[in-house]
Amino acid sequence: MTAGALRLGWQASPLGVVGQLLLALVSGVLPAVTSYLGKLLVDDLVGRAAVSGGRIAVLAAAVALLGGLGTALSSVAGFAGTVMGRAVNLTAQDRLYRRINDFRGLRPFEDPQTQDTIRLAEQSAQDAPRQVLEFAVATVRSAVTIAGFLGTVLVFWPPMALLLLGTIVVAAVGQLKVAQHAAASTKRMISTVRRQFFYRQLLTDRRAAMEIRLFGAGPMLHGRAVESLRETSDASVAVARRNTLVQVLLALLAAAVAAAAGVAIAHQVRQGRITIGAMTLFTTAVASVQGALSGVLIQLGRTDEVLQHFGHYLALMRMPQDLPDGPTAPAPLRSGITFEDVWFRYGPDSPWVLQGVDLVLPRGQAIGLVGVNGAGKSTLVKLLCRFYDPERGRILWDGTDIRTLSVAELRRRIGVTFQDFMTYDMSARDNIGVGSPELLTDLDRIRDAAARADIDATLTALPRGYDTLLSRVFLDSKKDKGALLSGGQWQRVALARSLLRTSADLLILDEPNSGLDPLAERRVHRTLDRHRSGRTSLLVSHRLSALRGADLIVVLAEGRIVEQGAHELLLSRGGLYAELFEAQAEGYQYAAARGGERIGG
Ligand SMILES: Nc1ncnc2c1ncn2[C@@H]1O[C@H](COP(=O)(O)OP(=O)(O)OP(=O)(O)O)[C@@H](O)[C@H]1O
């Protein structure tokens, strides 16, 4: 893991790594050299032998200058560390987002474990590589400092060196334990943190605000948010408590070592075995070794903790693809798309959602897909877009299994409006242009798509036309007004997004009209009918009147196709379609009759 983090640092900026290590080497060796020169100076000053004034002046100046150089170097090293940290962070984040974008299907975004891995990886991508580098640099610097002082201490009094070494080992083990405990606690708490984020977001979400206020659900959500916050706070207090205990014990141990050293050195000086200069060197050595050591240990503790998380970053980077990609780009659709005995379920323990679907979507035909809630219509659409692969059976594009086709190229041939479409906090132009990013600058094409979705006039009338932000989230100034659209207007923007791909071989519309007013629905339907004629399209809708003109209507029930044919044929059969259609028609007739009664009576 450490190697992985260091490799990332090296790849981000090899020059930076070398520079940092060189700086660490020089600044690591300086304290021992300065202290040694200090010893010579003190011995010269208090010694009985006559020493030239020149030598004393040179030594005194050198001690002062080296001290200043050390301070200057540590400032330069700090700056180099910041620059290096930024470079590493950028590389790590760049790779992380690329990896997330590389997931072809939806499973990684639905699996809570993968979600946790992504969250932890995101967190550690920011910290771990920079921290490991800092640790490596601090280790080099401290190792050089400690080696220098240990060498001198060893020369004058070997038992002292052993004592120092013992403290190093105890402190290292203590810090590691603290860090491991902290990392385990973070891992345990991750789902609670996720819950806490969720409730906090919910409490401030504009869309949730209405229901929460109307239903009086605020206190309940607030209670849950605070409860999860309390859980995570208790866990971090426990970690801090253990950390403090270890730090206190280590500080006491260090003080004991320093006291023992002080007594022993004073004794040695009194007996005339070592000079006063050597004593100053000793005292500095103990303080410097302990200082360097505690610096490394603090870094070690932090590094171990972030490295535990960095494991998630590496795990994410190494995670196998959720869907295999095919090598060939699909040719324009010639004959049609075929579902061959397709079986699908969302998880190995989940119920089957599609159970042996056999279906042909002939090229150039408008197909309607009908079924009660939960019948599997949206799932069928998702399989067609290859967000998942069937567990059994095949989906064929002109006879070729879509699993053998390039996922990106296949999707390029499909235009879709999803039932749960996105509303982006971006400009109106971006909101439509995102449907075909290469057309983002082609306002004419964007307006044409908007016109077909019956939303051009609304967007043109916005304060800054198509450049108006459809949100109030990212506004820079009060003058730069954003706009909020209604549900039906958003639906038309989403529709325009999919209509932008005029070259798509297959147009899929999953409930494109559920939020439209009757007049807008009629207008949109007329344009859609025109747009769909001669193209292959799949329209999923509960408004059966919208499907009357379809060439073929397919009825899905419990993941099976139970009927298919044209509207009139299905009505005459008196099956599920006829039942659904009559239930809807009855609703209108009932409403009309009640209206008549009221007017009449
Ligand atoms: N991501 C998912 N993970 C697990 N189960 C899912 C997922 N999406 C849908 N399901 C389940 O699959 C079944 C079919 O859902 P689907 O959305 O395909 O139905 P639908 O026919 O489109 O329904 P509706 O008319 O309500 O939109 C449902 O029982 C649903 O709970």
The ligand as an SDF file (V2000), in Angstrom:
LIG
                    3D

 31 33  0  0  0  0  0  0  0  0999 V2000
  -32.1130   -0.9240   -8.9370 N   0  0  0  0  0  0  0  0  0  0  0  0
  -32.9360   -1.8720   -8.4810 C   0  0  0  0  0  0  0  0  0  0  0  0
  -32.5340   -2.7400   -7.5370 N   0  0  0  0  0  0  0  0  0  0  0  0
  -33.3570   -3.7040   -7.0740 C   0  0  0  0  0  0  0  0  0  0  0  0
  -34.6160   -3.8760   -7.5050 N   0  0  0  0  0  0  0  0  0  0  0  0
  -35.0760   -3.0430   -8.4410 C   0  0  0  0  0  0  0  0  0  0  0  0
  -34.2820   -1.9910   -8.9800 C   0  0  0  0  0  0  0  0  0  0  0  0
  -34.9990   -1.3170   -9.9010 N   0  0  0  0  0  0  0  0  0  0  0  0
  -36.2020   -1.9250   -9.9430 C   0  0  0  0  0  0  0  0  0  0  0  0
  -36.2540   -2.9570   -9.0770 N   0  0  0  0  0  0  0  0  0  0  0  0
  -37.3900   -3.8780   -8.8760 C   0  0  0  0  0  0  0  0  0  0  0  0
  -37.7120   -4.4520  -10.1170 O   0  0  0  0  0  0  0  0  0  0  0  0
  -39.1020   -4.5410  -10.3030 C   0  0  0  0  0  0  0  0  0  0  0  0
  -39.4870   -3.9370  -11.6420 C   0  0  0  0  0  0  0  0  0  0  0  0
  -39.1970   -2.5430  -11.5970 O   0  0  0  0  0  0  0  0  0  0  0  0
  -39.3500   -1.6350  -12.8850 P   0  0  0  0  0  0  0  0  0  0  0  0
  -38.8930   -0.2740  -12.5060 O   0  0  0  0  0  0  0  0  0  0  0  0
  -38.6880   -2.2950  -14.0320 O   0  0  0  0  0  0  0  0  0  0  0  0
  -40.9190   -1.6710  -13.0930 O   0  0  0  0  0  0  0  0  0  0  0  0
  -41.8360   -0.7860  -14.0630 P   0  0  0  0  0  0  0  0  0  0  0  0
  -42.6780   -1.7390  -14.8420 O   0  0  0  0  0  0  0  0  0  0  0  0
  -41.0210    0.1640  -14.8460 O   0  0  0  0  0  0  0  0  0  0  0  0
  -42.7360   -0.0440  -12.9770 O   0  0  0  0  0  0  0  0  0  0  0  0
  -43.4190    1.4150  -13.0100 P   0  0  0  0  0  0  0  0  0  0  0  0
  -44.6190    1.3300  -13.8910 O   0  0  0  0  0  0  0  0  0  0  0  0
  -43.8210    1.6090  -11.5930 O   0  0  0  0  0  0  0  0  0  0  0  0
  -42.4030    2.3810  -13.4790 O   0  0  0  0  0  0  0  0  0  0  0  0
  -39.7360   -3.8490   -9.1000 C   0  0  0  0  0  0  0  0  0  0  0  0
  -40.2090   -4.8700   -8.2470 O   0  0  0  0  0  0  0  0  0  0  0  0
  -38.6130   -3.1050   -8.4360 C   0  0  0  0  0  0  0  0  0  0  0  0
  -38.7340   -3.1400   -7.0540 O   0  0  0  0  0  0  0  0  0  0  0  0
  1  2  1  0
  2  3  1  0
  2  7  2  0
  3  4  2  0
  4  5  1  0
  5  6  2  0
  6  7  1  0
  6 10  1  0
  7  8  1  0
  8  9  2  0
  9 10  1  0
 10 11  1  0
 11 12  1  0
 11 30  1  0
 12 13  1  0
 13 14  1  0
 13 28  1  0
 14 15  1  0
 15 16  1  0
 16 17  2  0
 16 18  1  0
 16 19  1  0
 19 20  1  0
 20 21  2  0
 20 22  1  0
 20 23  1  0
 23 24  1  0
 24 25  2  0
 24 26  1  0
 24 27  1  0
 28 29  1  0
 28 30  1  0
 30 31  1  0
M  END
$$$$
